[in-house]
């Protein structure tokens, strides 16, 4: 029985294929000085293993740095990384913007791996404006769009989340989110060097006490996601 179990796991894992897609995610913010952008290349991965004890064997992984925009006053705005949401974002954005007829035809019920193949082959530039994202990020909408956070490096404890529908309330007069842009690439995710804003985020994590960023439902992995090993 033990030999059969080992054979099941080893052979099964060799036959299963992991899938990944790489995309450059850009967040855009309107400021009194004009539109500012921040981008980062992210890799979304669907990892498969043999189902075991009721587990479906599917894991979602995201690798890269959160895109960050530096505002004229020095504050930093982030589009946070979020496991399954970052993995589903290319598919959600493609369907919501009708960039590929084959992707947007829900009747075909195409699996994610097929949709990813089409996106990597066609490489459409996807723009989603803030009004549409605001509708999709309502609590009842089940959004796949990233959560936005803002922090002032001079006061790391000031970190807070930004509502897509009312971004000016948090960002301040003259500032607002204008949307997201996705561009599909072959380049590896941004992981080689620690981003310059990492000390600020780490300080926010430490300064907020034992709960860290937990009061926002956020962890350091939402800013910097690294593949183990």
C-alpha positions as CSV (number, residue, x, y, z in Angstrom):
1,X,0.0,0.0,0.0
2,X,2.8,2.3,0.9
3,X,4.6,1.7,-2.4
4,X,1.4,2.3,-4.4
5,X,0.8,5.6,-2.5
6,X,4.4,6.8,-3.2
7,X,4.0,5.8,-6.9
8,X,0.6,7.6,-7.1
9,X,2.2,10.8,-5.7
10,X,5.4,10.8,-7.6
11,X,4.1,9.7,-11.0
12,X,1.0,12.0,-10.7
13,X,3.2,15.0,-9.9
14,X,5.4,14.4,-12.8
15,X,2.5,14.3,-15.2
16,X,0.7,17.4,-13.9
17,X,1.8,20.7,-15.3
18,X,2.0,24.0,-13.4
19,X,0.8,27.1,-15.4
20,X,2.0,30.6,-15.1
21,X,1.5,34.0,-16.7
22,X,3.6,37.1,-16.4
23,X,2.1,40.6,-16.6
24,X,3.2,44.1,-16.0
25,X,0.7,45.7,-13.7
26,X,0.5,49.5,-13.7
27,X,-1.5,51.6,-11.2
28,X,-2.4,55.1,-12.2
29,X,-3.1,58.0,-9.9
30,X,-4.3,61.5,-10.8
31,X,-2.4,64.3,-8.9
32,X,-2.3,68.1,-9.1
33,X,0.8,67.6,-11.2
34,X,-0.8,65.2,-13.6
35,X,-1.2,61.4,-13.9
36,X,1.5,59.4,-12.1
37,X,2.2,55.7,-12.8
38,X,3.9,52.9,-11.0
39,X,4.5,49.4,-12.5
40,X,5.8,46.0,-11.5
41,X,6.1,42.7,-13.4
42,X,4.2,39.9,-11.6
43,X,4.1,36.2,-12.1
44,X,0.9,34.4,-11.4
45,X,1.1,30.6,-11.0
46,X,-1.4,27.8,-10.7
47,X,0.5,24.9,-9.1
48,X,-1.0,21.4,-9.4
49,X,-0.3,18.2,-7.4
50,X,-2.2,15.0,-7.0
51,X,-5.4,15.3,-5.0
52,X,-5.0,13.8,-1.5
53,X,-7.4,13.5,1.4
54,X,-10.1,15.7,-0.1
55,X,-7.6,18.4,-1.3
56,X,-8.0,19.3,-5.0
57,X,-4.3,19.7,-5.4
58,X,-4.5,23.3,-6.7
59,X,-2.5,26.1,-5.2
60,X,-2.3,29.8,-6.3
61,X,1.0,31.6,-6.0
62,X,2.0,35.2,-6.9
63,X,5.6,36.3,-7.2
64,X,6.9,39.9,-7.5
65,X,6.6,43.4,-5.9
66,X,3.5,45.4,-5.4
67,X,3.4,48.3,-8.0
68,X,3.9,51.6,-6.2
69,X,3.3,55.2,-7.2
70,X,5.2,58.0,-5.4
71,X,2.9,61.1,-5.1
72,X,4.4,64.6,-5.3
73,X,4.3,64.9,-1.5
74,X,6.3,61.7,-1.1
75,X,3.4,59.4,0.0
76,X,3.4,56.0,-1.6
77,X,0.3,54.3,-3.2
78,X,0.4,50.5,-3.7
79,X,-1.7,48.0,-5.6
80,X,-1.3,45.1,-3.2
81,X,-0.5,41.5,-4.2
82,X,-3.1,39.0,-3.2
83,X,-2.7,35.3,-3.9
84,X,-5.7,34.0,-5.8
85,X,-6.9,37.5,-6.7
86,X,-3.6,38.3,-8.4
87,X,-3.7,35.0,-10.2
88,X,-7.3,35.6,-11.5
89,X,-6.7,39.3,-12.4
90,X,-5.5,38.7,-16.0
91,X,-8.6,36.6,-16.8
92,X,-11.0,39.0,-14.9
93,X,-9.6,42.1,-16.6
94,X,-9.7,40.5,-20.1
95,X,-13.3,39.5,-19.7
96,X,-14.4,42.8,-18.2
97,X,-12.8,44.8,-21.0
98,X,-13.8,42.5,-23.9
99,X,-10.2,42.6,-25.3
100,X,-10.5,39.1,-26.8
101,X,-13.8,37.7,-28.1
102,X,-12.7,34.2,-27.4
103,X,-12.0,35.1,-23.8
104,X,-15.2,37.1,-23.2
105,X,-17.5,34.3,-24.5
106,X,-18.7,32.9,-21.2
107,X,-20.7,30.2,-23.0
108,X,-17.5,28.4,-24.0
109,X,-16.5,28.1,-20.3
110,X,-12.8,28.0,-21.3
111,X,-10.4,26.9,-18.5
112,X,-8.0,29.5,-17.2
113,X,-5.0,27.7,-18.8
114,X,-6.6,28.2,-22.3
115,X,-7.4,31.8,-21.6
116,X,-3.8,32.4,-20.4
117,X,-2.5,30.9,-23.6
118,X,-4.6,33.3,-25.7
119,X,-3.5,36.3,-23.6
120,X,0.2,35.3,-23.9
121,X,-0.2,34.8,-27.7
122,X,-2.1,38.0,-28.4
123,X,-0.6,40.2,-25.7
124,X,-3.4,42.7,-25.5
125,X,-2.9,45.9,-23.6
126,X,-5.7,46.0,-21.0
127,X,-6.9,49.2,-19.4
128,X,-9.6,49.2,-16.7
129,X,-10.9,52.5,-15.4
130,X,-11.6,53.3,-11.8
131,X,-15.3,53.6,-12.3
132,X,-15.6,50.0,-13.5
133,X,-13.3,48.7,-10.8
134,X,-15.3,50.6,-8.2
135,X,-18.4,48.7,-9.2
136,X,-16.5,45.3,-9.1
137,X,-14.9,46.0,-5.8
138,X,-18.2,46.4,-3.9
139,X,-18.5,43.8,-1.1
140,X,-21.1,41.8,-3.0
141,X,-19.2,41.8,-6.3
142,X,-16.4,39.3,-5.6
143,X,-13.8,41.4,-7.3
144,X,-10.5,40.1,-8.7
145,X,-9.0,43.6,-8.6
146,X,-6.2,44.6,-6.3
147,X,-6.7,46.3,-3.0
148,X,-5.0,49.8,-2.8
149,X,-3.0,51.1,0.2
150,X,-1.3,54.4,0.9
151,X,1.5,55.2,3.4
152,X,3.5,58.3,4.3
153,X,7.2,57.3,4.7
154,X,7.5,60.1,7.4
155,X,4.8,58.3,9.5
156,X,4.6,54.6,8.7
157,X,1.7,54.2,11.1
158,X,-0.4,56.3,8.7
159,X,-0.8,53.3,6.4
160,X,-4.5,52.8,5.3
161,X,-6.5,51.2,2.6
162,X,-8.1,53.3,-0.3
163,X,-11.6,52.7,-1.6
164,X,-11.7,52.7,-5.4
165,X,-15.1,54.3,-5.3
166,X,-14.1,57.2,-3.0
167,X,-10.3,57.4,-3.4
168,X,-10.1,61.2,-3.0
169,X,-11.5,60.8,0.6
170,X,-8.2,59.2,1.6
171,X,-5.8,60.5,-0.9
172,X,-6.8,64.1,-0.5
173,X,-8.2,66.9,-2.7
174,X,-6.8,66.7,-6.2
175,X,-5.7,63.1,-5.9
176,X,-7.7,60.1,-7.1
177,X,-7.2,56.6,-8.6
178,X,-7.7,56.5,-12.3
179,X,-7.4,52.8,-13.1
180,X,-5.1,49.9,-13.8
181,X,-3.2,48.7,-16.9
182,X,-2.1,45.1,-17.7
183,X,0.6,44.3,-20.3
184,X,1.6,40.7,-20.9
185,X,5.3,40.0,-21.0
186,X,8.0,37.3,-21.0
187,X,10.3,39.1,-18.6
188,X,10.8,37.6,-15.1
189,X,8.9,39.1,-12.1
190,X,10.4,41.9,-10.1
191,X,12.2,40.0,-7.4
192,X,15.9,40.5,-8.0
193,X,16.3,43.5,-5.7
194,X,14.4,44.7,-2.7
195,X,12.4,47.8,-3.7
196,X,13.4,51.1,-2.2
197,X,10.2,51.4,-0.3
198,X,10.6,48.1,1.6
199,X,12.1,49.8,4.8
200,X,9.0,52.0,5.0
201,X,6.6,49.1,4.8
202,X,8.7,47.0,7.2
203,X,8.6,50.0,9.6
204,X,4.8,50.2,9.3
205,X,4.7,46.5,10.2
206,X,6.9,47.0,13.3
207,X,5.4,50.3,14.4
208,X,1.8,49.1,14.5
209,X,2.6,46.7,17.3
210,X,2.0,43.0,17.8
211,X,-0.8,42.9,15.2
212,X,1.5,44.4,12.6
213,X,-0.6,45.2,9.5
214,X,-3.2,42.8,10.7
215,X,-5.7,45.6,11.5
216,X,-6.0,46.1,7.7
217,X,-6.0,42.4,6.9
218,X,-2.6,42.9,5.2
219,X,0.8,41.3,5.6
220,X,4.3,41.9,4.2
221,X,3.5,39.3,1.6
222,X,1.0,41.6,0.0
223,X,3.9,44.0,-0.8
224,X,6.8,41.6,-1.5
225,X,6.0,38.1,-2.6
226,X,8.9,35.7,-3.1
227,X,9.0,32.1,-4.3
228,X,10.4,29.9,-1.6
229,X,14.0,28.7,-2.5
